[in-house]
Amino acid sequence: MTRIPLATDDHSRDSAGMRYVYPVVSRRAAGVSVGINLNPNNACNWRCVYCQVPDLARGGPPPIDLALLERELSGFLGELRDGDFMASCVPEGMRRLVDVAFSGNGEPTSAQEFPEAVAIAERVLDAYGLRGQVMLRLITNGSLLDRKSVQEGIARLGGVPGEVWFKVDAATASGLARINGTRARPEAVARRLELCAGLAPTWVQTCFFRFDGKALEEAELAAWLALLAPLASRLAGVHLYSLARPSLQKEAPRLGRLEAGWLEDMADRVRRLGLDARVSP
């Protein structure tokens, strides 16, 4: 296993030299997150302008070697429990395992084996006595929630217990196209978000940033709040954040980080909807 000191501004997927499993220090989760990357070919069905994945391509992942995934996850959790990885590679104050997260270099639910991968994560957490102590998370753009297999995987994840962080960066067709490179319609995003919230505890996660020096226009912000409002009683809350690591997409020179005060003001507007709102500047 490769040993590279971890930092919040570097979420390299090969930091431990494994194909599917990688540790990061997560500022939003406030500790060590063990990532599961089901898209090792750097392919995604969306192309977000702030994405930090190098050589990002459109598409889905190759077949997942489930046996290798289970060996990597079990081996690494064993190292975290019995070895010195935390002491040697993790900054003080962040030396706690907070979650196992399906994230990686593309949309995790695009893997046909997604439900089986969730079952593996559940099995490994059970083997180490971590069920109920370590959260199982899915970080998703939610675009494939109409697939029965994806619904099956999310429902299983929710019972581990686990939760979903569902990306909603915009709530107009033009905003979704501009920020996420998708033709998704806002009404489809809202429907899938509601479906997801019925399967597992679901947080909305939104990345706000400056584009060509400007924050999102008020009309876009109002549309985003209007999408969330009818679902407020069904959602766990909203995570707001801005850019922490440089984009590796062509739009990178046009993007800028928003101030913590701007995000806190937006969080107050979210709270007025009756939703919990958490800010990670």
N, C-alpha and C positions, 0 to 999 in steps of 0.2 A: 504494500500500500504506500502510495506517495504521501509525503507529509509536507504541506505548504501552510505557513501561517495564514489564518483567515482574517478578513477584515470586512466591514460593512460595505465598502466601496468596490469589492471584488467578489462576484458570484460565479466564478469560473466553474463550469460543469465537469472539468477534469482535474479538480484540485486534489482528489484522492486517487487518481489513476484508474478509476473504474468506468465501466461502460454506462451503467444506468444510475448509479448511486453517487451522490456528491454532497458534502457538507458545506453550509454557508453560515455566516453570522448574520442573522436577520434583524434589522433595526425595528421592523414592525412587530415581529414576534418576540423580540427582546431576548434572544438566546441563540443556541445552535439549532438550525433546521437541517434535517437530513432530507435532501431532495431526491426525488425519483424522476429521472429524465427519460420519458418514453419516446422522445424525438431526437435521438442521437445524430440524425442526419441533418439537423438544423432546418427542418421543414415545418411550415405552419400554414394553416388555411387563412390566416389574417397576416397583415404586414403593418404593425403599429410603428409610427414614425419614431417613437422613443425606444424601440427595442434594442437591447444590448447584445443580441445574438449575432455573431459574425457570419458572413456569407449566408444570410437568411434566404431561404427559397420557399416558393409556394409548394404545398403538397402535404402529404402525410408521412408517417414513419414507416420504416421497414418492419417486418415481423419481429416481435419481441421474444427474446430467449428467456422464457419465464424461469427456467431452472437457474440460469445465471443471475437473473434479477434477485431471486430468493437467496442465493449464496452471497451475493454482494451485500444485500441489506442485512442479513443475519450476521455476517462477518463484521460489518462496520458497527452495528449496534453492540456487538460483543466487545469491540475495541473501545467504544465509548464507555462501556460499563467497567471493563477490566483493565484497560490499557491506560497510557498516559497521553492520549490524543488531546484531551481537554487542556491539560496543563501545558503541553508543548506547542499547541497550535491555535488556541483560542484566547482572546484578550480577557484579562480579569474583568469580572462583572458580567460576563456573557457566558460563563462556563456552566450552562445548564441546557439539557436537551428539551426543547419546547415542542417540536413536532416532527412528523414525517410528512413530507409535502409532495404531492404530484404537481410538478411545475415543469422546469426544464426548458428546452430550446424550441418548443412548439406547443400546440394545443394537445394536452395529455389525453383528452377523450377521443382524439382522432385515431388512437391505437385500437385495433380490433380487440386486442387482449386486455383492454382497460378493466373490465369487471374481474378478470382473473388476477390482474395486478393488484387490485384492491384486496382481493381475498388473500393474496400472498402477504401484503403489508399487515393485514389483520392477524394472520397466523404467526408472523414473526413477532409482532408486538405481544401476542399472547405468550409466545415461548419465553420472552424476557420479562414477563410479568408487568408489562407497561400499559396494558389496556386501562383506560381511564386516567392514566398519569401523563401520557404523551398524546397530544392531539394528532389525529390523522386529517390532513387537509388536502383539498383539491383547489388549485388556482387555475381558473378556466375563463375563456371568453364566452362560454355558454352557448356557442353557436350550434352545437350538435346535441342539444337536449332532447330533440325530437326522436333520437334513436333509442329504441327500447333497451339496447345493451348499455347505453350511457346512463339511462335512468336506473337500471339495475345496479350498476356500479356505484352511483351516487347514493342510492337508498342503502346499500350495504355499508358504505363509508359513514353515513349518518348514524348508523347503529353501533359503531365501534366503541366510543362515540367519535364522530368527526364533524367537520364543517367544510363549507365551500366558500371560497372567495371568488366572486363572480364579477368579471370586468364590465363596467359600464362607464366608458370615458366620454360618451356623448349620447344625445337623445334626439338628434335629427338625422335624416338621411345624409345630408351634406357633411355634418360633423363626423358621423361614423366613417364615411368615405375618406375624409381628410385625415383623421387621426388614426384610424384602425385599418384603412385600406380594404374595407368590406362594403358590399352592397346590402348589408343587413338593413331591415326596416325597423324603426323604433318600436312599432307595435309587436314585431316578432321578438325583439329583445325583451320587452315587458312580459310577453307571454311565457317565454322560456325562463325568465327570472322567477316568475310566480310558480312555474312548475318545479323549478329547482328548490325553492323555499319549502315546497310541500314534501320534498324527499329528504332533505337534510338541513340543519341550521345553515343559513346563508347570509354572508356579508357581501355587500357591494363594495368593490374596490375601484377607486377612480384616481387616475393620474392627471392632475392639473398642471399646466406649464405654460410658459410664454411661447407663442409662435410668431416669429418676426417681431419680437419685442412686445407683443400684446397678449394679455390674458384672454380667455374665452369671453366672447361678447355676452351681454346680459340676456339676449334672446336665447342663446344656447344654454346658459345656466338655468334660466327659467324652465326650459324644456326638460332639462335633466331633473330638476326638482319635481316637475309635474309627472314625470315617469315614475319617480319613487313614491310620491304621495299616496296613491291608492294601495300600495303594497307595504306601507309602514308597519302595520300590525303583524305582518308575516315575516319580516326580515329581522335578522339579528342586529344589524346595524350597518354603518358605512365607514370604510377606511378611506381617508383622503391622504394623498401624498404627492410629492413633486419629484423632479429628477434628482437622483442621487449618483448615478453613474452615467457616463457619456453614451449617447445613442451611437450605434454603429450603422445607422441607415443614412441614406443620402441627404435627408432633411436635417441632420445633426447640427450644422452651423446655424440653422434657423430657430433652434429650440433653446429655451432658457428656463432656469429654475424660478419658481414662485416663492415668495417670502412666507415664513411661518404665519405672520399676521393675516395675510390674505387667506390662507387655508383655514385659520381659526375662525375668521369671519364667515367663511363658507360653511364650516362645521356648525356654527350657530344657526344658520338658515336650515340646515338639515335637522337639527334638534327641534326646531319649531314644528317640524312635521311629526314629532313624536318618536324619532329614531335616535338611537345611540350613534355618536359620531366620534371617531378617533383620528387624530392627526399625526402623521409622520413626515415632518418637513423634508 
